[in-house]
Amino acid sequence: MNIELKNIHKHFGKVHANKNINLAIPSGTIQGILGENGAGKSTLMKILSGFIQADAGGEIILDGKPVIIHSPADAIHHGVGMLHQDPLDFPPMRVLDNFLLGRSGGLFPNRTTVARDFKLLAEQFDFSLDPDSYVDSLTVGERQQLEIIRLLWLGARILILDEPTTGISASQKTKLFATLKKLAEQGMTIIFVSHKLEDVEHLCHQAAVLRAGELVGEIKTPYVTSKLVEMMFGKEITLGERQPAQAGEVVLSFTNISLEDVRLKIKNVDLQVRAGEVIGLAGMEGSGQGMFIRACAGLTRPVGGRVQLNGQDLTGKSYHTYKHAGVNFLPAARLEEGLVPGLNLTDHFVLAEEPKGVFIDRAAGQKLAEDRIQSFNIRGTPLSTVESLSGGNQQRAELALLQSPLSLVLLEHPTRGLDIESVIYIWGKLKERCRQGASIIFISSDLEEILQYSDRLLVFFSGKVSQPIDAAATSVEELGQLIGGKGWANMGDEHA
């Protein structure tokens, strides 16, 4: 299906999120949409998929016919489906029940027929999905697979994917790309929204670049990376040199720590983390690193061993005890666990501070918000609700909420979904914390990020934890092998 977007504008108050966008995408094309966080990529795609409406005057033309799309139901009726960065599913429900969402027809569908359709679609793309399992047991990549076949079953001929490689493993990305190429060969139009240059270069036939709400250029293969970066940011961006730690005294000490949940056991881990040091945690999703970092925060209690923070025994203590001892944890789910939707930035900064009386000083809170917004370069106002911010600005807001001083900062996927400029900015702020004496432990699925910013790293594989590895002496290839379970025999003793 051919797509034409003509004169698309969108305002959110004073913010002009899309400025006169004109874009044509031929049928059977994998179209990349590139841009930094807040460039207007998601806004444009939400207009095409019916989640929001453009300002008056613009047009959406599909196969030469102007269409009006007021809702996602209108969009799927016209053959447009969108896979969001966080899949729109219901985790407490079974896979087959989620597959049925959005289906028109009677109240009581023929589940045998639906199950047969599900199986045929899953087999067509080599997806291993059990229709009777619950969605909350699936990985992010499997949830994407479920949403893709659901949209295809509902009749999508245009498939929009918003940052789809965020939070999935290398093998899941390979399978996703193979699926998208197969769909394009079948004549579907694929729109791939990303800030990751290597993904667009590897997958897309052509790319459009947005900056500050405007379409600043279009480019076809072969791509020139430096040109794409310059179009995205208006300047050249480089990661710079690694900044090794000046390690100080021991901050966190794990002695013979064992952890377990219903799926996984980790046994007998010893680790000492020093002031100013950054420890990266690498592994396939569900390999134990999430449970480990929550044990560092006091959210998961060890079943054996001893935890010390700055010499204080915190074994078995609560999260609040850890927090008062100088530990802060920033989870990956920003709007579900880290921030409070509906509250504005001023509310968040006021709540994060120690209370200084019975009543809230709103004027002081607004001044605090203005200072933090400026200091952390947040694109928003004191009255901006957190859900109205882009992903990069939500992450900056979370960092701005961190207490000071801190002994230990724990981060899950601190730069997930962020463009390279935001990544560099955020790690600059985190390294400042290291220079002030804090230690950092973080999880990332981006192997290059782990090697760039870690001093040492731990690899997790099916409950096994490696001995600490020198990040500067490790390559992406070596790390990828370890994550996949290869090369462990050559590492010496690991935590079994």
KEMINU-581231 format. One record per residue (C-alpha): x negated, y negated, z negated; residue number from 1. Coordinates in steps of 0.02 Angstrom, whole numbers, plus 50000, padded with zeros to 5 digits. Each point is the difference from the previous one (the first is absolute). Layout:
BEGIN
[[X, Y, Z], NUM],
...
This chain:
BEGIN
[[50000, 50000, 50000], 1],
[[49931, 49830, 50051], 2],
[[49998, 49862, 49869], 3],
[[50000, 49812, 50022], 4],
[[49996, 49879, 49854], 5],
[[50035, 49821, 50053], 6],
[[49979, 49840, 49899], 7],
[[50010, 50087, 49831], 8],
[[49996, 49882, 49850], 9],
[[50026, 50039, 49817], 10],
[[49997, 49881, 49852], 11],
[[50001, 50047, 49815], 12],
[[50030, 49832, 49920], 13],
[[49851, 49892, 50047], 14],
[[49899, 50150, 50061], 15],
[[50003, 50023, 50190], 16],
[[49965, 50188, 50003], 17],
[[50022, 50024, 50188], 18],
[[49968, 49857, 50121], 19],
[[50068, 50020, 50176], 20],
[[49945, 50180, 50029], 21],
[[50009, 50063, 50179], 22],
[[49948, 50180, 50028], 23],
[[50034, 50134, 50132], 24],
[[49969, 50186, 49968], 25],
[[50022, 50128, 50140], 26],
[[50081, 50169, 49971], 27],
[[49879, 50140, 49956], 28],
[[49874, 49879, 49923], 29],
[[49918, 50009, 49830], 30],
[[49996, 49815, 49956], 31],
[[49889, 49939, 49860], 32],
[[50054, 49850, 49895], 33],
[[49848, 49931, 49908], 34],
[[49982, 49861, 49874], 35],
[[49943, 49958, 49825], 36],
[[50118, 50015, 49852], 37],
[[50135, 49868, 50014], 38],
[[49975, 49977, 50188], 39],
[[50183, 50040, 50037], 40],
[[49981, 50179, 50065], 41],
[[50127, 50082, 49885], 42],
[[50122, 49854, 50018], 43],
[[50001, 50021, 50190], 44],
[[50027, 50188, 49987], 45],
[[50139, 49981, 49871], 46],
[[50089, 49884, 50123], 47],
[[49986, 50130, 50139], 48],
[[50060, 50139, 49882], 49],
[[50147, 49901, 49927], 50],
[[49941, 49980, 49821], 51],
[[50000, 49811, 50020], 52],
[[50066, 49884, 50135], 53],
[[49900, 49874, 50100], 54],
[[50046, 49816, 50003], 55],
[[50120, 49945, 50136], 56],
[[49932, 49985, 50176], 57],
[[49895, 50158, 50017], 58],
[[50040, 50156, 50101], 59],
[[49968, 50187, 49988], 60],
[[50011, 50085, 50169], 61],
[[49996, 50191, 50015], 62],
[[49988, 50077, 50174], 63],
[[50049, 49833, 50075], 64],
[[50157, 49977, 49894], 65],
[[50012, 49869, 49861], 66],
[[50054, 50081, 49836], 67],
[[50054, 49932, 49832], 68],
[[49933, 50097, 49850], 69],
[[50078, 49954, 49833], 70],
[[49950, 50153, 49899], 71],
[[49894, 50159, 50002], 72],
[[50158, 50093, 50052], 73],
[[50015, 49884, 50152], 74],
[[49816, 50029, 50036], 75],
[[50011, 50190, 49999], 76],
[[50158, 49987, 50109], 77],
[[49890, 49909, 50127], 78],
[[49861, 50129, 49978], 79],
[[49885, 49902, 49882], 80],
[[49935, 50083, 49842], 81],
[[49872, 49935, 49874], 82],
[[49885, 50097, 49886], 83],
[[49955, 49883, 49857], 84],
[[49836, 49996, 49905], 85],
[[50092, 50079, 49854], 86],
[[50120, 50127, 50079], 87],
[[50183, 49964, 49964], 88],
[[50049, 50165, 49920], 89],
[[50075, 50063, 49838], 90],
[[49869, 50102, 49904], 91],
[[50124, 50087, 49881], 92],
[[50091, 50075, 50151], 93],
[[49956, 50150, 50107], 94],
[[49911, 49979, 50167], 95],
[[50153, 50055, 50101], 96],
[[50114, 49877, 49909], 97],
[[49878, 49859, 50040], 98],
[[49997, 50059, 50181], 99],
[[50189, 49975, 50007], 100],
[[49991, 49817, 49944], 101],
[[50071, 49878, 50128], 102],
[[50093, 50136, 50095], 103],
[[50168, 49947, 50069], 104],
[[50148, 50118, 49998], 105],
[[50101, 50088, 49867], 106],
[[49969, 50015, 49815], 107],
[[49958, 50185, 50010], 108],
[[49867, 50035, 50133], 109],
[[49965, 50177, 50059], 110],
[[49842, 50031, 49898], 111],
[[49956, 50156, 50098], 112],
[[49995, 49900, 50162], 113],
[[49906, 49858, 49917], 114],
[[49871, 50121, 49925], 115],
[[49974, 50076, 50173], 116],
[[49972, 49827, 50077], 117],
[[49879, 49957, 49859], 118],
[[49901, 50160, 50026], 119],
[[49988, 49974, 50189], 120],
[[49938, 49820, 49982], 121],
[[49875, 50047, 49864], 122],
[[49931, 50142, 50106], 123],
[[49988, 49888, 50153], 124],
[[49875, 49889, 49910], 125],
[[49919, 50135, 49893], 126],
[[50068, 49926, 49838], 127],
[[50001, 50118, 49850], 128],
[[50155, 49936, 49908], 129],
[[50112, 50107, 49891], 130],
[[50180, 49935, 50017], 131],
[[50043, 50065, 49825], 132],
[[49856, 49916, 49908], 133],
[[50020, 49834, 49911], 134],
[[49929, 49841, 50077], 135],
[[49906, 49954, 49841], 136],
[[49892, 50156, 50028], 137],
[[49941, 49936, 50171], 138],
[[49841, 49903, 50036], 139],
[[50012, 49828, 50083], 140],
[[49954, 50080, 50167], 141],
[[50138, 50131, 49985], 142],
[[50126, 49865, 49956], 143],
[[49949, 49910, 50159], 144],
[[50026, 50161, 50099], 145],
[[50174, 50019, 49926], 146],
[[50045, 49820, 50047], 147],
[[49933, 50020, 50178], 148],
[[50105, 50154, 50039], 149],
[[50152, 49921, 49914], 150],
[[49988, 49847, 50112], 151],
[[49976, 50108, 50154], 152],
[[50151, 50105, 49953], 153],
[[50104, 49841, 49980], 154],
[[49952, 49952, 50179], 155],
[[49852, 49882, 49985], 156],
[[49912, 49964, 50166], 157],
[[49897, 49858, 49926], 158],
[[49901, 50046, 49845], 159],
[[49924, 49862, 49893], 160],
[[49869, 50050, 49871], 161],
[[49945, 49872, 49869], 162],
[[49824, 50036, 49932], 163],
[[50028, 50188, 50018], 164],
[[49820, 50054, 49961], 165],
[[50003, 49918, 49829], 166],
[[49984, 50131, 49864], 167],
[[49991, 50155, 50110], 168],
[[49853, 50120, 50019], 169],
[[49887, 50013, 50154], 170],
[[50082, 50164, 50053], 171],
[[50175, 49926, 49982], 172],
[[49945, 49850, 50104], 173],
[[49936, 50116, 50137], 174],
[[50168, 50089, 50003], 175],
[[50096, 49834, 50000], 176],
[[49899, 49934, 50148], 177],
[[50026, 50162, 50097], 178],
[[50188, 49985, 49968], 179],
[[50006, 49818, 50059], 180],
[[49902, 50039, 50158], 181],
[[50118, 50144, 50038], 182],
[[50153, 49888, 49976], 183],
[[49926, 49866, 50116], 184],
[[49968, 50133, 50133], 185],
[[50184, 50044, 49986], 186],
[[50044, 49820, 50044], 187],
[[50031, 49929, 49826], 188],
[[49937, 49827, 49957], 189],
[[49892, 49996, 49843], 190],
[[49960, 49840, 49904], 191],
[[49855, 50025, 49881], 192],
[[49983, 49859, 49872], 193],
[[49831, 49996, 49913], 194],
[[49856, 49897, 49937], 195],
[[49878, 50145, 50030], 196],
[[49902, 49965, 50158], 197],
[[49932, 50177, 50017], 198],
[[50176, 50074, 49998], 199],
[[50063, 49882, 50135], 200],
[[49843, 50026, 50105], 201],
[[50017, 50189, 49988], 202],
[[50187, 50013, 50032], 203],
[[50078, 49851, 50089], 204],
[[50009, 49963, 50186], 205],
[[50011, 49814, 49966], 206],
[[50006, 49882, 49852], 207],
[[50080, 49833, 49956], 208],
[[49920, 49895, 49863], 209],
[[50098, 49887, 49882], 210],
[[49924, 49865, 49891], 211],
[[50099, 49885, 49884], 212],
[[50163, 50051, 50083], 213],
[[49943, 49969, 50180], 214],
[[49956, 50120, 50140], 215],
[[49820, 49946, 50033], 216],
[[49954, 50127, 50133], 217],
[[50024, 50168, 50084], 218],
[[49865, 50123, 50048], 219],
[[49991, 50171, 50087], 220],
[[49874, 50141, 49991], 221],
[[49851, 50003, 49999], 222],
[[50001, 49896, 49841], 223],
[[49860, 49889, 49937], 224],
[[50004, 50009, 49809], 225],
[[49919, 49830, 49973], 226],
[[50129, 49919, 50113], 227],
[[50144, 50080, 49904], 228],
[[49928, 49942, 49833], 229],
[[49979, 49823, 50065], 230],
[[50180, 49999, 50065], 231],
[[50066, 50064, 49832], 232],
[[49904, 49883, 49885], 233],
[[49937, 49860, 50112], 234],
[[49822, 50045, 49946], 235],
[[49879, 50145, 49985], 236],
[[50021, 50108, 49844], 237],
[[49867, 50118, 49929], 238],
[[49997, 50106, 49842], 239],
[[49828, 49938, 49950], 240],
[[49869, 50095, 49903], 241],
[[50040, 50124, 49861], 242],
[[49985, 49923, 49827], 243],
[[49927, 50131, 49882], 244],
[[50043, 49986, 49815], 245],
[[49887, 49936, 49863], 246],
[[50061, 50136, 49882], 247],
[[50010, 49960, 49815], 248],
[[50059, 50093, 49846], 249],
[[50119, 50149, 50009], 250],
[[50180, 49939, 50007], 251],
[[50099, 50160, 50028], 252],
[[49945, 50173, 49947], 253],
[[50092, 50162, 50044], 254],
[[49934, 50153, 49908], 255],
[[50061, 50171, 50055], 256],
[[50167, 49927, 50054], 257],
[[50136, 50118, 50065], 258],
[[50163, 49945, 50081], 259],
[[50149, 50092, 50069], 260],
[[50174, 49980, 50071], 261],
[[50121, 50124, 50076], 262],
[[49900, 50012, 50162], 263],
[[49818, 49972, 49955], 264],
[[49868, 50026, 49867], 265],
[[49836, 49905, 49980], 266],
[[49875, 50074, 49878], 267],
[[49848, 49942, 49902], 268],
[[49957, 49832, 50081], 269],
[[49857, 49898, 49929], 270],
[[49978, 49821, 50059], 271],
[[49919, 49841, 49936], 272],
[[50046, 49835, 50083], 273],
[[49889, 49849, 49965], 274],
[[50041, 49815, 49994], 275],
[[49994, 49920, 50173], 276],
[[50015, 50167, 50089], 277],
[[50128, 50049, 50134], 278],
[[50053, 50182, 50009], 279],
[[50099, 50057, 50154], 280],
[[50117, 50150, 49995], 281],
[[50020, 50092, 50166], 282],
[[50106, 50149, 50049], 283],
[[50151, 50059, 50094], 284],
[[50164, 49937, 49929], 285],
[[50051, 50108, 49852], 286],
[[49825, 50065, 49963], 287],
[[49998, 49934, 49821], 288],
[[49930, 49824, 50016], 289],
[[50169, 49921, 49956], 290],
[[50012, 50101, 49840], 291],
[[49818, 49958, 49960], 292],
[[50019, 49811, 50017], 293],
[[50158, 50004, 49894], 294],
[[49901, 50091, 49865], 295],
[[49876, 49855, 50006], 296],
[[50148, 49883, 49967], 297],
[[50078, 50102, 49860], 298],
[[50152, 50042, 50107], 299],
[[49953, 50185, 50010], 300],
[[49940, 50083, 49841], 301],
[[49858, 50127, 50013], 302],
[[50034, 50179, 49944], 303],
[[49819, 50012, 49943], 304],
[[49845, 49895, 49977], 305],
[[49961, 49826, 49935], 306],
[[50022, 49823, 50070], 307],
[[49899, 49853, 49936], 308],
[[50010, 49817, 50053], 309],
[[49859, 49888, 49940], 310],
[[49965, 50129, 49865], 311],
[[50180, 50003, 49938], 312],
[[50085, 50171, 50003], 313],
[[50161, 49984, 50102], 314],
[[50037, 50185, 50020], 315],
[[50188, 50026, 50002], 316],
[[50037, 49814, 49976], 317],
[[50139, 49910, 50093], 318],
[[49987, 49890, 50156], 319],
[[50030, 49847, 49890], 320],
[[49849, 50045, 49893], 321],
[[49893, 50013, 50156], 322],
[[50069, 49835, 50063], 323],
[[49960, 49910, 49837], 324],
[[49825, 50075, 50009], 325],
[[49971, 49914, 50168], 326],
[[50063, 50124, 50130], 327],
[[50113, 49941, 50143], 328],
[[50079, 50115, 50130], 329],
[[50068, 49940, 50168], 330],
[[50104, 50138, 50082], 331],
[[50019, 50025, 50187], 332],
[[50189, 49973, 49998], 333],
[[49996, 49811, 49984], 334],
[[50188, 49965, 49994], 335],
[[50046, 50161, 49910], 336],
[[49870, 49999, 49860], 337],
[[49889, 49845, 50010], 338],
[[50120, 49854, 50028], 339],
[[50183, 49964, 49960], 340],
[[50111, 49965, 50152], 341],
[[50117, 49854, 49970], 342],
[[49876, 49907, 49890], 343],
[[49896, 49859, 50071], 344],
[[49813, 49971, 49981], 345],
[[50022, 49882, 49852], 346],
[[50101, 50133, 49908], 347],
[[49862, 50128, 50029], 348],
[[49859, 49890, 49939], 349],
[[50098, 49949, 49845], 350],
[[50041, 50182, 49957], 351],
[[49819, 50055, 50025], 352],
[[49935, 49876, 49870], 353],
[[50000, 50029, 49813], 354],
[[50151, 49907, 49927], 355],
[[49957, 49839, 49909], 356],
[[50166, 49974, 49913], 357],
[[50182, 50049, 49998], 358],
[[50047, 49896, 50153], 359],
[[49927, 50001, 50175], 360],
[[49916, 49838, 50055], 361],
[[50063, 49991, 50181], 362],
[[49893, 49849, 50045], 363],
[[49841, 50086, 49939], 364],
[[50054, 50157, 50093], 365],
[[50021, 49905, 50163], 366],
[[49829, 49918, 49978], 367],
[[49924, 50171, 49967], 368],
[[50083, 50069, 50157], 369],
[[49936, 49854, 50105], 370],
[[49822, 50029, 49936], 371],
[[50005, 50188, 50034], 372],
[[50077, 49976, 50172], 373],
[[49860, 49882, 50046], 374],
[[49863, 50104, 49920], 375],
[[50054, 50162, 50084], 376],
[[50053, 49920, 50165], 377],
[[50177, 50068, 49990], 378],
[[50113, 49942, 50143], 379],
[[50152, 49958, 49898], 380],
[[50069, 49877, 49872], 381],
[[50032, 50017, 49813], 382],
[[50183, 50033, 50043], 383],
[[49965, 50134, 50134], 384],
[[50072, 50170, 49952], 385],
[[49870, 50137, 50011], 386],
[[50099, 50100, 50128], 387],
[[49996, 49851, 50119], 388],
[[49810, 50006, 50007], 389],
[[49899, 50098, 50127], 390],
[[49909, 50156, 49941], 391],
[[49834, 49908, 49990], 392],
[[50075, 49861, 49895], 393],
[[50086, 50124, 49885], 394],
[[49830, 50081, 49972], 395],
[[49920, 49831, 49964], 396],
[[50141, 49963, 49878], 397],
[[49966, 50164, 49908], 398],
[[49816, 49958, 49986], 399],
[[50045, 49827, 49935], 400],
[[50099, 50086, 49860], 401],
[[49847, 50093, 49933], 402],
[[49951, 49954, 49824], 403],
[[49834, 49919, 49959], 404],
[[49882, 50061, 49938], 405],
[[50017, 50185, 50047], 406],
[[49894, 50153, 49967], 407],
[[50075, 50114, 50132], 408],
[[50102, 49965, 50158], 409],
[[50091, 50149, 50078], 410],
[[50070, 49984, 50176], 411],
[[50101, 50115, 50112], 412],
[[49972, 49959, 50184], 413],
[[49960, 49816, 49963], 414],
[[49993, 49951, 50184], 415],
[[50131, 50118, 50075], 416],
[[50087, 49913, 50145], 417],
[[49886, 49847, 49995], 418],
[[49902, 49920, 50141], 419],
[[49811, 49991, 49995], 420],
[[49995, 49818, 49942], 421],
[[50114, 50040, 49853], 422],
[[49895, 50155, 49959], 423],
[[49841, 49894, 49993], 424],
[[50087, 49867, 49895], 425],
[[50071, 50124, 49875], 426],
[[49836, 50093, 49979], 427],
[[49913, 49833, 49976], 428],
[[50116, 49968, 49852], 429],
[[49973, 50175, 49932], 430],
[[49811, 49986, 50012], 431],
[[50015, 49839, 49898], 432],
[[50078, 50106, 49863], 433],
[[49850, 50118, 50011], 434],
[[49879, 49855, 49979], 435],
[[50099, 49952, 49844], 436],
[[49967, 50174, 49929], 437],
[[50156, 50098, 50050], 438],
[[49994, 50174, 50077], 439],
[[50112, 50049, 50145], 440],
[[50071, 50170, 50048], 441],
[[50104, 50006, 50159], 442],
[[50086, 50122, 50116], 443],
[[49998, 49974, 50188], 444],
[[50041, 50104, 50153], 445],
[[49883, 49888, 50102], 446],
[[49832, 50088, 49996], 447],
[[49906, 49849, 50066], 448],
[[50073, 49893, 49861], 449],
[[49945, 50125, 49868], 450],
[[49822, 50006, 50068], 451],
[[49991, 49810, 50024], 452],
[[50057, 49949, 49825], 453],
[[49959, 50147, 49884], 454],
[[49838, 50025, 49907], 455],
[[50041, 50181, 49964], 456],
[[50147, 50108, 50053], 457],
[[50092, 50156, 49946], 458],
[[50078, 50118, 50127], 459],
[[50157, 50097, 49954], 460],
[[50051, 50161, 50087], 461],
[[50142, 50110, 49938], 462],
[[49965, 49961, 49816], 463],
[[49811, 50008, 50015], 464],
[[49902, 49842, 49963], 465],
[[49824, 49970, 50066], 466],
[[49856, 49935, 49900], 467],
[[49975, 49811, 50029], 468],
[[49928, 49968, 50174], 469],
[[49893, 49851, 50052], 470],
[[50110, 49904, 50123], 471],
[[49851, 49914, 50084], 472],
[[49924, 50169, 50047], 473],
[[50162, 50075, 50070], 474],
[[50072, 49989, 50176], 475],
[[50182, 49997, 50053], 476],
[[49975, 50170, 50082], 477],
[[49928, 50078, 49840], 478],
[[50140, 49927, 49895], 479],
[[50132, 50061, 50123], 480],
[[49928, 50177, 49991], 481],
[[50007, 50001, 49810], 482],
[[50179, 49935, 49999], 483],
[[50047, 50143, 50116], 484],
[[49921, 50127, 49882], 485],
[[49838, 50030, 50095], 486],
[[49823, 49981, 49934], 487],
[[50042, 50021, 49814], 488],
[[49879, 50146, 49982], 489],
[[49855, 49885, 50044], 490],
[[50042, 49871, 49866], 491],
[[49940, 50094, 49848], 492],
[[50117, 50020, 49853], 493],
[[50170, 49921, 50020], 494],
[[50142, 49988, 49876], 495],
[[50104, 50155, 50034], 496],
